[in-house]
């Protein structure tokens, strides 16, 4: 069996990390898997860039060019929109190298067009990492329900037209799905429900397989040792917050975190500190609940393991999430997580057993959750057990391999 995995980036961002971990786990199980990427920074021999003369150009400018049609709606959106309208052929050409199956991950920003997808002549597994695939361009649908009727009148475009860009994109993806042998996988039941309700995937086969994590890599480290290595204080309870664009991406909820911390009734016997990672230090920082320690962007698993182990609680105040890498990593390292009860968070955190699920965007309840996690022993150990039972990478990889074998078997 030869599998071609496809993802926009080899290691940058949450989707890339999840795709890389899964692909590594599948390879460890003895399956021949290579990964096709547009943007590559690693030297992994089994990852290769999209072939073609314009690949280098599109790796730099392709994402921006992909959003050019949005100029008709008042300007380019931010990076949370994908049209995938540019003609592409990289996946199709790569499949000709003897692969039995294509495993798509995050293919937005023009990596693989809908026109190319419908021409793929091999079975396809498409793992969803956000709502891009099931809607007309947006990576997160928010409160919009238009994806259930094929989009149109898109609020993110500011459009009142039924046949707008979002409808065009959704229709193209629907046609591609109907003409391929595709099985859709969602890491969370929440996203699977959205996919089933969407016009794009209404007739597609959809399974739920969670993201996995290497429990040998992400495991608890003695807290005092982790703090010594990182230069963090031993005499404080440390509250951690980390994400790509942690302080600039509204969806990640940094503003909600600081609003919640401002409501935290901190007793004198419980001096606090804040640890922020995944983002550069802002010009001004809130010191209202103690000093803030900025660790910047962290790209290696060993250091992330130390960070999670050094913390007393990790807060994930996101407004929207699928199946958060941060939550899974923290729990695997034996650190409880406080998050809003949105997306797939409730499929990972058991309320008041392994962490705390606050009411969505309720900063007062978030503050209560942080204090609960700081004062309640045993949450971290329970969180680790949950990862061992439900998110072991080896077991997750096995489930994907079983799916591959089924799809390839029906293809012959």
N, C-alpha and C positions, 0 to 999 in steps of 0.2 A: 504494500500500500504506500502510495506517495501522495502527500497532502501539500497543497499550496495555500499557506496562510497569507492574508492580505491585510495590511494596516497602514495608515497614512505615515506614521512615524515609528521608528524602531524602539524608542524608549522615553519619549517626551509626552507627559500628560497621563491622566488616569487611565484612559482607554488603552494607551500603548503599554502601560505597566501591566494591566490585566491581560492583554493579548500576549505579551512577552512571557509572563508567568505560565499561562496556559500552554503556550507553544513549547516552552521548556519542559513542562511536565509531560506533554505528549511525546516529545522526543526521548525523554528519560524512560518512557514505557516501551521504547524500541520501534516507534513509528518514524518513518522517513518524512520529515516535515521541513520545508523551507519557507521563509517569509519574504514576501515582496513588499517593499516600502517605497514611498516617494522620497522621504527625508531620512537619511541614515547618518548617524554619528558614531556608532559602535564599530568594532572590527569582528563581529560574529560572522563566521564563515557561512552560516546557513541563512543569512539575511542578504538580500541583494536589491539593488535599486531598480525602479521601473526602466525597462530598456527603451532605447530610442534617442535620437539626436537632440530632442528638445527636453529631455528629462531633467537636466540640470537647470534649465531656465524655469520650468514649471515647478521645480522643487523650491524655488525662491519666490516666484511671482504667481504661481498657479492659483493659490488660495485667494489672492486679491482679484485676479482676472475672473475667477469663478463667480465673484459677486458683482461683476460689472452690470448685469441686467437690473440690479437693484437701483442703479442710477435713475431709472425711469420712475422710481418711487421716492425720490428726494435725496438720494445719496447712498453711499456704501454702508451696509450694516457692520456691526462688529463681527468678530470671528465666530459668532454663534448662529451662522446662517450658511447653508450650502445649497447651490443649485445643481452642480454636477452636469453642466450643459456642454462643456468642452468635449470634442471628440477624443476618445481614448481607445487604446488597444493593448495596453501593457499586461492586463490580467489575461486576456485571451491569448496573446502571443506566449506568455509564460506557461500557460497550461499545456501548450503543445510540447513541452519538454518531458512529457511522460507522466504527468500528474493524474491521479484518479479522481481528485475532488478538490474544489476550491472552498476554503474557509475564510469568509469575509469577516472582518472586524470593523473598524471605523474607516470608511472610505469616502468621507465627505471632502469638501473643498476641491472637488474636481479630480479626485484620484481615479475613480471609475464611474463613467457615465451610465445612465440608465440604458442608453442605446447599446453600450457594450455588454452590459449584464445580460440582456435578452439574447445575445449571440453566444453566450457561453454554453458549450455542449457537454459539460460535465456536471455531476451533482454539486449542489451548493449548500453549504451551511453558512448562515449569516447570524453572527452573534451581535445583538444590539447593545450599544453602550450609551445611547441617548435616544431622543425621538426623531432624529434626522431622517431615518429610513422610512418612518411611518407617516410623516407629514410632508408639507410642501416646501421645506427649506429650513425651518427653525430646528435648533438642536434640543430645545425644551419648549413644550407647548404651553406651559403655564396653565391658566384657567380656560384657555381656548378649546372649544369642542369641534371646531371646523374640520379637524383631521378625520372625523367620523363620516363626513360626507364629501370627501375629496378635496378639502380646503376651499380657497376662494374667500373673498372679503377678509383678507388677512389683517388682523390687528397689528402685527409686527411690521407689516408693510404700510400701514395706514391706508389700506385699500378698502373701497366699498364695491369693487367690481367682483362678480362671481368668477369670471374667466381671467383672473389675474395671474401673476407669476407663480404663486403658491399652488394654484389649481393646475397650471401647466406642468409643474414639477411633480406633483402628486400623481397626475395622470400618467406621466412617463414611467414612474416607478411602478405603478400598478400594472401597466402593460408588460414591463420587464419581469415582474414576479410571476405573472400568469404564463409566460412563455418559457420559464425555466423549471428545473427540478430542484426546488429550493425548500430547505427546512430552516425555519427561524428559531433561534435560541435566545431567550432572555435570561439574564442573570437574576432578575427579581420577578416575583409574581405581579408586582405593581406595573412594571413595564410590559410584561406579557399581556396583562389585561388591556393596556392601551393599544398594543399591537392587534389584539383580536377585535377591538372596536374600530380600528382604522379601516378606511376604504382600501388602502394599499395591501394589507395582509389579511383581509377578511376571509379569503379562501385558502390561506396558506397553513401548512402544518407548523405548529408552534409548541416548543417545549421550554421548560424552565430548568436551567442548570446553573447553579450559582458560580460566581468567580471562586477560584481556589487560592490558597496561600501555602507556601512552603513552610511548614511548621518547624523544620529544623533551622531555617534561617531566621524566621521571626519567632523568637521565644524569649521568655523573661530573662533579664539580667538583674543582678542585685542592684537595687535602686541607688544605694550610696556609691557603689563603684561607677555606675553610669553617670552620676552627677559629678563625680571627681574627674572623669575623663572629659566631660563636656564643659567643665568649669561652672557648673550651676550650684547654687547654695544648698547646703544640707539642712538648714534651719527653717525652711519655708515649705508650705504646701504649694505645689506648682501646677497651674492650670495651663494646658497646652492647646494650641490652635494651629492647624497647618493645612494648606491646600495650595494648588497652583493658582497664583493670583489671589492669595488669601485676603489681601487688604484692598484689592482693586476690583474684583469681580463681585458684583452685587449678589449674584446667585449664591456665592459662598457664605454670605451672611456675616462678614466681619463687623458690620455696624450693629447687628443684633447681639453679637457676642459682647461688645463693649457696653451696650445698653443693659444687658443682663448682669454683667459684672458690677455695674453701677448700683444695682439693686440688691447686691449680695450683702446680707447682714453678717459681716465678718467680725467674729468675736476677737478680743485682744490676744487670746491664747492660740489663735490660728492665723499667724502671719502668712500672707499669700504672695505669690509672684506669678507673672504671666510669661509663658514661653511661646513665641511665634516662630514658625518655620515654614518654608515654602514661599517666602516673600521677603523683599528687602525692607529694611527699617523705614518707617514713614518719617517725615520731617518732624512731626509732633506725635507723641505717644501718650496714651492714657496711663497715668500712674496711680489712679484712684484706688486700686486694690493692691498696691505694692509695685515693686519694680518690674519692668518688662525686659525680657532677655530675647534678643533677636538672633536666631541661628542661621538665617538666610536660606537659600535653596540647598536642599540636600538630595543628592542623586544616588547614593549608594545604600544598599540594604543594611550594611553593618552599622552605619551611623544612625539610620532611621530606627533600627532596633534599640540603640542606646537612648535615643530621644524618647521613644515611647516608654521605655523602662524607667526613665528618670522622672516621669510625670506621675502625679497623683490622679489626675483625670484629664481626659482629652475631650474637648468640646467641638462638636460638628454642627454649627448653627446654620447650615445650608437651607436655602429656601426650596431647592429642588435637588434630588439625588436619585441615582439608580441603585447601585449597590456599592457603597463608598469603600475605596481602598483604604482610606485613613481609618475608618471604623474597624475594618477587618484586621489591619496591621496592629492597631492599638490593642484590640482584644487578644490577638495571638500573643502579644507581649505581656499579657496579664494586667492591662490597664483598663479600667472601666471607662465607658464613653457616655457622655450626655449629649443628646441630639434632639431635634424636633421630630415628631412622629409624622414624617412625610416620606414619599417614595418607598424605597426598599429598606429604610432604616429599621422599621419594626420587624423585618424578617431576619435581622441580625441581633438586635438588642432586645433582650427580654426585660420589660419594664420592672425596675426595682429589684431585679435578680442579677443581671449582668451589667446593668447601667441604668440610664434614666431616659425616658421618652417624654419630652415636653410638648405641650400643645403647640401647634404650628405658629411660629412667629410671636409666641407669648413670652416676652423677655422676663417677666416675673416668674413664670413657671420654669424657665431656663435657669434662672438664679436658684430656685429651689432645688432643681436637679443637680446643679453643680455642688451645692452644699450637701445634699444627700450623698453624692458620690464621695465627697471628701470625708464624710463622717461615718460611712458604713463599711465595715470590714468585710472581706470575702467576695466582693464584686469582681475583682480582677481575676481571681482563681476560677470563678464561675464563667467568666468571659473566655478564658483560655480553653476550658472544657467544651464550650460551645463551638469554638473553632475546630477542635479535635474531632468533634462529632459531625459537623456539617460542612466544613470548608477545607478539609484536607486536600491539597493539590493533587495527590496521587489518585484519590477517589474521583475527584472532578474530571481529571484527565481520562480515567477509565470510562466514565459515562460518555464523554465525547467520542472516544474510540469505538464504543459500542454503536453510537449513532453513525459514525463513518462507515462501519462495516455493514450496517443495515442499508444505508443509502447506496453504497457501492455494489452490494449484493443484488439489490433490485435493479441496478443499472445494467446488469449482465444477463 
